[in-house]
Amino acid sequence: MSDSQLDECLWTHTVRFDAARRGLALDLSADEATRKRIAESFGMISLDALTIHAETRSLPGIKPVVRVTVTLKGEVTQECGVSLEPFSHAITSEIEVDVIQAADVTDEVAPVGENELSLDDLDEPDVVSNGQIDVGQYAIEALGEAYDPFARKPGVVFEEPEAEAEPSPFAVLAKLKRDE
């Protein structure tokens, strides 16, 4: 199972590409079964709350591209990465993803030297082939960016254990001489 298939199984909420082009605003909350499935997948003790606000809008251009913005808020209980004690904390994240339909994707290659590349050109839009945008999948991506599997409980500090000093070769020889 690929990462995207796993994400789709964790939380799915699809919207039609055409409706997303006209602009949508969605407020969603994950139910208990979904939160449990997500918590198990991420290795959390529990995911006590998970809500998203998603907005879509059409981007100007020749081909229809939809920008999906997902703002995620949640409450996580997990083990402290240092003390292994359970603790709860809030997580937030926001991601933006551009989406295009497979029918609108072309393999046109610009002639060398005619176009300068910018950082925006490096981020290819996601391609949907069924006319549906899965906002739930983007919520899982936002959660993946926000969740630290080794988070520290507030106030916990990692103290490196003192390493035993290695004896000098002369001390070893002196000990051997005493033992004889």
Secondary structure as the mmCIF struct_conf table of DSSP 4:
data_model
#
loop_
_struct_conf.conf_type_id
_struct_conf.id
_struct_conf.beg_label_comp_id
_struct_conf.beg_label_asym_id
_struct_conf.beg_label_seq_id
_struct_conf.end_label_comp_id
_struct_conf.end_label_asym_id
_struct_conf.end_label_seq_id
HELX_RH_AL_P HELX_RH_AL_P1 ASP A 3 LEU A 10
STRN STRN1 THR A 14 ARG A 16
HELX_RH_AL_P HELX_RH_AL_P2 PHE A 17 ARG A 22
STRN STRN2 LEU A 24 SER A 29
HELX_RH_AL_P HELX_RH_AL_P3 GLU A 32 PHE A 42
TURN_TY1_P TURN_TY1_P1 GLY A 43 GLY A 43
BEND BEND1 ILE A 45 ILE A 45
STRN STRN3 SER A 46 LEU A 59
HELX_LH_PP_P HELX_LH_PP_P1 PRO A 60 PRO A 60
BEND BEND2 GLY A 61 LYS A 63
STRN STRN4 VAL A 65 GLU A 79
TURN_TY1_P TURN_TY1_P2 GLY A 81 SER A 83
STRN STRN5 PRO A 86 GLN A 101
HELX_RH_3T_P HELX_RH_3T_P1 ALA A 102 ASP A 104
HELX_LH_PP_P HELX_LH_PP_P2 ALA A 110 PRO A 111
TURN_TY1_P TURN_TY1_P3 VAL A 112 GLU A 114
BEND BEND3 ASN A 115 ASN A 115
HELX_RH_3T_P HELX_RH_3T_P2 LEU A 119 LEU A 122
BEND BEND4 ASP A 123 ASP A 123
HELX_LH_PP_P HELX_LH_PP_P3 GLU A 124 PRO A 125
STRN STRN6 ASP A 126 VAL A 128
BEND BEND5 SER A 129 GLY A 131
STRN STRN7 GLN A 132 ASP A 134
HELX_RH_AL_P HELX_RH_AL_P4 VAL A 135 ALA A 146
TURN_TY1_P TURN_TY1_P4 PRO A 149 PHE A 150
HELX_LH_PP_P HELX_LH_PP_P4 ALA A 151 LYS A 153
TURN_TY1_P TURN_TY1_P5 PRO A 154 GLY A 155
HELX_LH_PP_P HELX_LH_PP_P5 GLU A 160 SER A 168
HELX_RH_AL_P HELX_RH_AL_P5 PRO A 169 ASP A 179
#
